[in-house]
C-alpha cells in the first residue's frame, strides 16, 4: 500500500514579494500553487497510490471566484479516473466559516466533519482514517483528545491540522502534545499547519509534510509532500517528494574580509550559482543580506542606490532568466569610528542615536509614535516581513540602520 500526505496547499494564494521588482514574472509565478498541485496529482498517478491525504489549508481562504474550485475539481477528477481516493480536513485558512462559495466535489473526495471526529474505513487495504476539520478559523481546543483510539487489525491514520507542542511562528490552533498523539495508538499521524517538513516521531510516525509551494521569502528551500509506503501493516518508507515549481532563498554575504568591490560581486555570483545548482532547474527568488564590516562598508552605505543596482546586475549576469532578486538588505556593522573623524555636530548625532537605541523609556516613546504607522501598514507587509514598529527590537534595528546611513553619507 502507498499513500501521499500533503498539507497547506493554499491553492491560488498570491506569491508575495515579486510584484515590487522590475522584470519579475509576476503573472507566471502567481500560478505557482496551481502548478505545484498539478505536480501532486502527477505524482499520485505515477506512483499509483491508494489514496491522498490533505491535512488542512487546501485553500488560502474564501475563493475570489469559482475558478479555484473548478481547477481543484478538474485535477481531482484525474485521480478519480485512476481510482485514487482523497481525504481532506480543513484548517484555519479554509475552515467552514471562511468559505462562502462551494462546488459539489467529485465522488472520490471525503471531507471530514467539523463538528466531531469521524472515522473512514477502507476495507480493501485495511486502513482506518480518523479526522476532523476546523469549524472556524481560530480553533483553540485540542481536537486530538476526542479522536477515537486505534481500531485493532487496521492501519490507523490520524489526519489533523495542529500546532502540536507549539510551533514558533505559527498560531496556536488546535494545540496538542506529541504524547497525546502517540498514545492514541495510530500508525501514522498526517499533520498540517507547519510549513516545514518535519518528522516529530518515528514510532509511531508523526509527520508535518510542509507546504507544497513556498509563497514568500519566509518559506525558503525545497517544498513538497510525503510519500508513505506500507508493507504488511508496517511503514517501510517515508520520503519527502519535492514538487514545488519556484524556490525562495536567502543568501548571507559577509564582507568582513573583503577590500575590493569586485570581490563582493564575485561572492554574490558564486552564491547565486550555488542556489541555481540546488534548485534542480526551478526558477528562484532570492533575497541577499550584505553583512559584516570592512573598508567597503562606507562605500556601500554612502552609495547604496548605486550598489543596489550593481548587485542586481551581478545577479542577472549569474542567474540569467532563472533568478529574480526579491530584495537586498545592507546589514552592515557599525563604522569603525576610531579611524574616522567624528566630532562636533556629528559626534552629538552619534551620541543621540546610541542613547535612543539603549534607553528603554525612549524606545517606548518612539513605539507610541509609530503606532499610527503600524495601523496604516498593509497586513501583507506586517505578516510577510514580520515588521512591527511597536516592538523595541524593531526600533533598535531601524535606529542602527539610520545611524550607519547618516554617518556614512555625512562623512562623505
Order of alpha helices (4+ residues) and beta strands (2+ residues): beta-alpha-alpha-beta-alpha-beta-beta-beta-beta-beta-alpha-beta-beta-beta-beta-beta-beta-alpha-beta-alpha-alpha-beta-alpha-alpha-alpha-alpha
